[in-house]
Amino acid sequence: MIRDIFEPDRNQFGRKFPEGREYRKYWEVAMTARAFQSQGVLRDDARVLGVAAGYEATIYWLTRKVGRVVATDLYSAEDAWSETDSSAEMLTDPGKFWDGSWDPDRLEVRNMNALELDFPDDSFDGVFSSSSIEHFGGFGEIRRSIEEIYRVLKPGGVAALATEFRVAGDGEGWPGLYLFDEGSLRAAIFDGLWWDPMSPLSTEVSQATRSAPVDLSAAVAERHGTGIHDWSQYPHILLSHDGHLFTSVHVAMVKSSSPSALWRQRAPELPRRPPKPSVKGRLADLRERLGRSR
């Protein structure tokens, strides 16, 4: 599937691609494509939304697979992301950023904030976002974006999300980049939302991957402009920076058959998951039970 999606990379690197060029972004996009394929999203009458989509390969590949693709991002913003991840020119000339085959008649590009998606409830058969939500701010802003994705997804629709997962190191990252651990990932994406993961969440990282981290500063220095990136170090899967090790995690969810309006109505009245008791609290409870048993 990577070979099909990343047609320009395949043409440049040859028939063995992606062998020898293991890059986590290839994996992220392929996992989204697999999720959409397995749940029947890839059909001519489907509408798919890209959130903070930049000009990534998923957008163009989907124009060959579904009836309508809507790519959203802060394309009009002039910031550090404009040169390498998004550009105002996407609003007028999206073909400038893709050398492979695609269908321009099926693509709509809109300047839009991921925290305020300008679409009605239950509008899309699929929603994707790759390596973006971690840049939206703190946990509150990220959670708001997830609720917006949930809101605009049709009942039975598929949301496919990739983000950054902290393998080692303390804290939640640094300004501009939120690094999830398993607890914060589950809280941001699953708690209180009426959808189910397509497969169990796995956060295991192999020893082989751990043994070959890529320095983030060096990777940033290598990356410039648009086009195909030929990294000096492969595999390009695990990154290291400021005492942290992190990599990609991908989750795909299927929304329940209930419309967003019902979720919005019922969610406030449903009990929240009780907080996990502290170690001190558990020890106090144990002492009390032991005392009663004497």
KAURKA-V909649 format. One record per residue. N is the residue number from 1. RES is the residue in three letters. PHI is phi in degrees with one decimal (999 if undefined). NEAR is the number of other C-alpha atoms within 12 Angstrom. Layout:
# KAURKA-V909649
N/RES/PHI/NEAR
N/RES/PHI/NEAR
This chain:
# KAURKA-V909649
1/MET/999/22
2/ILE/-59.6/31
3/ARG/-63.6/26
4/ASP/-72.7/27
5/ILE/-69.8/37
6/PHE/-95.0/37
7/GLU/-58.2/27
8/PRO/-61.2/27
9/ASP/-66.3/28
10/ARG/-61.8/24
11/ASN/-65.2/18
12/GLN/-79.6/20
13/PHE/-93.0/19
14/GLY/99.9/16
15/ARG/-67.6/16
16/LYS/-81.4/15
17/PHE/-54.6/24
18/PRO/-95.7/31
19/GLU/-57.3/17
20/GLY/83.9/17
21/ARG/-130.8/28
22/GLU/-73.4/25
23/TYR/-131.2/32
24/ARG/-63.8/31
25/LYS/-68.5/35
26/TYR/-58.9/37
27/TRP/-63.7/32
28/GLU/-56.6/36
29/VAL/-66.2/41
30/ALA/-64.2/32
31/MET/-65.1/32
32/THR/-63.5/43
33/ALA/-60.6/42
34/ARG/-63.6/28
35/ALA/-62.8/32
36/PHE/-64.9/36
37/GLN/-64.8/23
38/SER/-68.7/20
39/GLN/-103.2/24
40/GLY/75.6/22
41/VAL/-76.0/35
42/LEU/-80.1/29
43/ARG/-150.0/22
44/ASP/-68.6/18
45/ASP/-98.2/18
46/ALA/-89.1/31
47/ARG/-116.5/36
48/VAL/-126.3/48
49/LEU/-109.8/51
50/GLY/-105.2/48
51/VAL/-102.8/48
52/ALA/51.0/42
53/ALA/-85.5/41
54/GLY/56.3/43
55/TYR/-130.7/43
56/GLU/-73.5/41
57/ALA/-60.1/44
58/THR/-53.6/47
59/ILE/-56.5/47
60/TYR/-72.3/42
61/TRP/-62.0/37
62/LEU/-65.9/45
63/THR/-64.7/33
64/ARG/-93.6/26
65/LYS/-122.1/30
66/VAL/-131.8/33
67/GLY/-71.8/27
68/ARG/-147.0/34
69/VAL/-119.5/40
70/VAL/-114.6/44
71/ALA/-99.7/40
72/THR/-123.9/39
73/ASP/-172.9/40
74/LEU/-84.6/34
75/TYR/-64.2/33
76/SER/-80.6/23
77/ALA/-73.5/21
78/GLU/-102.7/15
79/ASP/-145.5/14
80/ALA/-64.3/16
81/TRP/-84.2/27
82/SER/-60.9/22
83/GLU/-74.2/23
84/THR/-109.6/25
85/ASP/-130.8/31
86/SER/-152.6/34
87/SER/-158.4/34
88/ALA/-61.3/29
89/GLU/-66.9/25
90/MET/-60.3/34
91/LEU/-72.2/27
92/THR/-118.9/18
93/ASP/-144.5/16
94/PRO/-62.8/31
95/GLY/-65.2/24
96/LYS/-63.1/20
97/PHE/-103.4/30
98/TRP/-145.7/28
99/ASP/-101.9/24
100/GLY/-96.8/29
101/SER/-80.2/21
102/TRP/-165.7/29
103/ASP/-116.6/22
104/PRO/-63.9/26
105/ASP/-71.3/18
106/ARG/-101.2/27
107/LEU/-110.3/34
108/GLU/-123.8/30
109/VAL/-116.0/37
110/ARG/-134.6/33
111/ASN/-78.9/29
112/MET/-158.7/27
113/ASN/-81.5/28
114/ALA/-64.6/40
115/LEU/-85.4/30
116/GLU/-142.5/25
117/LEU/-72.4/34
118/ASP/-88.2/21
119/PHE/-139.5/23
120/PRO/-67.7/18
121/ASP/-54.4/24
122/ASP/56.0/32
123/SER/-100.6/29
124/PHE/-125.3/36
125/ASP/-78.2/41
126/GLY/-149.8/47
127/VAL/-134.9/52
128/PHE/-132.3/54
129/SER/-154.5/46
130/SER/-121.5/42
131/SER/52.0/37
132/SER/-131.5/38
133/ILE/-60.5/45
134/GLU/-69.5/39
135/HIS/-100.9/27
136/PHE/-82.2/30
137/GLY/130.2/23
138/GLY/-85.8/23
139/PHE/-59.1/28
140/GLY/-61.2/19
141/GLU/-67.8/22
142/ILE/-62.9/31
143/ARG/-60.4/28
144/ARG/-61.8/25
145/SER/-64.7/34
146/ILE/-65.9/41
147/GLU/-65.1/34
148/GLU/-67.4/34
149/ILE/-60.1/47
150/TYR/-59.6/53
151/ARG/-60.9/39
152/VAL/-84.6/38
153/LEU/-79.5/43
154/LYS/-68.2/36
155/PRO/-54.8/29
156/GLY/83.7/30
157/GLY/-76.9/43
158/VAL/-117.4/46
159/ALA/-108.8/48
160/ALA/-123.9/49
161/LEU/-128.9/44
162/ALA/-121.8/39
163/THR/-153.0/38
164/GLU/-94.5/38
165/PHE/-120.4/39
166/ARG/-81.4/36
167/VAL/-89.8/33
168/ALA/-153.2/24
169/GLY/111.1/20
170/ASP/-98.0/18
171/GLY/86.4/20
172/GLU/-107.1/30
173/GLY/102.6/29
174/TRP/-150.1/20
175/PRO/-53.8/14
176/GLY/94.6/19
177/LEU/-147.0/26
178/TYR/-92.4/32
179/LEU/-104.4/41
180/PHE/-80.5/40
181/ASP/-108.7/32
182/GLU/-62.7/24
183/GLY/-64.3/19
184/SER/-69.1/25
185/LEU/-65.8/32
186/ARG/-64.1/25
187/ALA/-66.0/23
188/ALA/-72.3/30
189/ILE/-103.4/38
190/PHE/-106.7/27
191/ASP/-60.0/24
192/GLY/76.9/24
193/LEU/-107.8/35
194/TRP/-90.2/32
195/TRP/-143.0/33
196/ASP/-124.3/27
197/PRO/-65.8/26
198/MET/-70.3/27
199/SER/-150.5/15
200/PRO/-58.7/13
201/LEU/-69.4/20
202/SER/-120.2/19
203/THR/-119.3/22
204/GLU/-73.9/19
205/VAL/-123.7/22
206/SER/-68.0/15
207/GLN/-64.5/11
208/ALA/-62.5/12
209/THR/-69.0/25
210/ARG/-61.4/23
211/SER/-82.8/16
212/ALA/-133.7/22
213/PRO/-72.9/30
214/VAL/-106.6/29
215/ASP/-69.7/26
216/LEU/-62.0/23
217/SER/-60.9/14
218/ALA/-67.0/17
219/ALA/-66.8/23
220/VAL/-62.1/20
221/ALA/-65.1/14
222/GLU/-75.2/18
223/ARG/-82.6/20
224/HIS/-154.2/18
225/GLY/63.6/19
226/THR/-98.2/22
227/GLY/100.1/22
228/ILE/-79.2/28
229/HIS/-103.9/27
230/ASP/-104.7/24
231/TRP/-71.9/23
232/SER/-79.0/19
233/GLN/-127.4/22
234/TYR/-129.7/23
235/PRO/-68.4/27
236/HIS/-109.3/33
237/ILE/-121.8/36
238/LEU/-108.1/36
239/LEU/-109.2/36
240/SER/-126.2/30
241/HIS/-167.5/26
242/ASP/52.8/17
243/GLY/81.9/19
244/HIS/-109.4/30
245/LEU/-117.0/33
246/PHE/-149.1/39
247/THR/-150.9/40
248/SER/-87.2/37
249/VAL/-130.4/39
250/HIS/-125.2/41
251/VAL/-130.2/40
252/ALA/-131.8/40
253/MET/-126.4/39
254/VAL/-110.5/35
255/LYS/-71.9/35
256/SER/-65.3/25
257/SER/-77.1/19
258/SER/-84.4/24
259/PRO/-69.8/26
260/SER/-61.2/30
261/ALA/-60.8/20
262/LEU/-69.2/19
263/TRP/-59.4/25
264/ARG/-62.6/20
265/GLN/-71.7/12
266/ARG/-88.4/16
267/ALA/-54.8/17
268/PRO/-63.9/12
269/GLU/-89.6/11
270/LEU/-83.5/15
271/PRO/-66.1/11
272/ARG/-78.8/13
273/ARG/-63.0/11
274/PRO/-63.3/8
275/PRO/-65.1/9
276/LYS/-69.5/11
277/PRO/-64.5/12
278/SER/-72.8/10
279/VAL/-60.2/10
280/LYS/-60.9/11
281/GLY/-66.3/13
282/ARG/-65.8/13
283/LEU/-66.1/13
284/ALA/-63.9/14
285/ASP/-64.7/15
286/LEU/-64.0/14
287/ARG/-62.1/14
288/GLU/-65.1/13
289/ARG/-67.9/12
290/LEU/-63.8/11
291/GLY/-64.5/10
292/ARG/-70.4/9
293/SER/-83.5/8
294/ARG/-80.3/7
